[in-house]
Amino acid sequence: MDIRTLQDEIIRLKKEKDICILAHSYQKHEIIEVADFTGDSFMLSRKAADVDAKTVIMCGVRFMAETVKLLSPEKKVFLSARDADCPMAQQASINAVSALKKKHPGYAVVAYINTTTKLKTICDVCVTSSSAVKIVRNMPQKDIIFVPDINLGTYVKEQVPEKNIVLFNGGCPVHQRLTAFDAKRMKQLHPGALLLVHPECPKEVTDLADYTGSTSGIMKFAEESDAKEFIIGTENRIGEHLRYICPEKRFYPLSKDCVCHNMQLTTLADVYDIITSGSGEEIVLDPDTAEKASVCIDEMLRLG
């Protein structure tokens, strides 16, 4: 089958079998086109919880599928590609964070959504890149440990100076590749373009940005801006998707190396195989672990 035929078959079968397909914005465009919902990870989890479908396919990485399962424990949740994981989610272990808590007694632990379900069980509140500043500002605690992304944590620390924030030395390997040299070079090549970056980028990059925000925030800014040219400082698929949405505008990748190989593991064939044969990995969470991890998710909803 060619791409269009395979897409049509997936769309037909998902309706017939009452399956909801979620696609993170970093996915290939041909997968975005068959999804029921597209966007940031936590928004997708909430969308999945609101639909009647009893089966959900998450086209993303493992922690995203786990979050879907946390919010929809009664549903069957499949991860589109078994090996699709988030390196940052594996950086902060329970032992490492427990050691930080012991070193800083009384500090509240804020976990970026890009963490494992197991780690969330010992954290006080979860945040997304779009909600982190607001939630940390709304927390009653002044003393905070922020895990695992040091770049997002640094950004939050600058925005909420009234809080005392201890940072964990972790981060996204993809965004960490972006440098001030890249930003200055692209600004020289495209002097009229606005630089839009994700807060997972190093501070030297966000300091040069015209806008810093989540994936969905970057896309919204580009769509609504009167500017006609943009340099995109996040996964390169975002520039591709924006070109479809805003064909009259131009989008340039901050770096050709800003590619998440885990996100690009999923293929249309993977989605088709799950729908037709139930292959792929079904996400199963230990009930006790899920209950404990849900506490910091609930707190995120309360504060954010």
Buried (B, 14 or more C-beta within 10 A) or exposed (E): EEEEEBBEBBBEBBEEEEBBBBBBBBBBEBBBBBBBBBBBBBBBBBBBBEBEBEBBBBBBBBBBBBBBBBBBBEBBBBBBBEEBBBBBBBBBEEEBBEEBBEEBEEBBBBBBBBBBBBBBBBBBBBBBBBBBBBBBEEBEBEBBBBBBBBBBBBBBBBBBEEBEBBBBEBBBBBBBBBBEEBBEBBBEEBEEBBBBBBBBBBBBBBEBBBBBBBBBBBBEBBEEBEBEBBBBBBBBBBBBBBBEEBEEBBBBBBBEEBBBEBBBBBBBEBBBBBBEEEEBBBBEBEEEBBEBBBBBBEBBBEBB
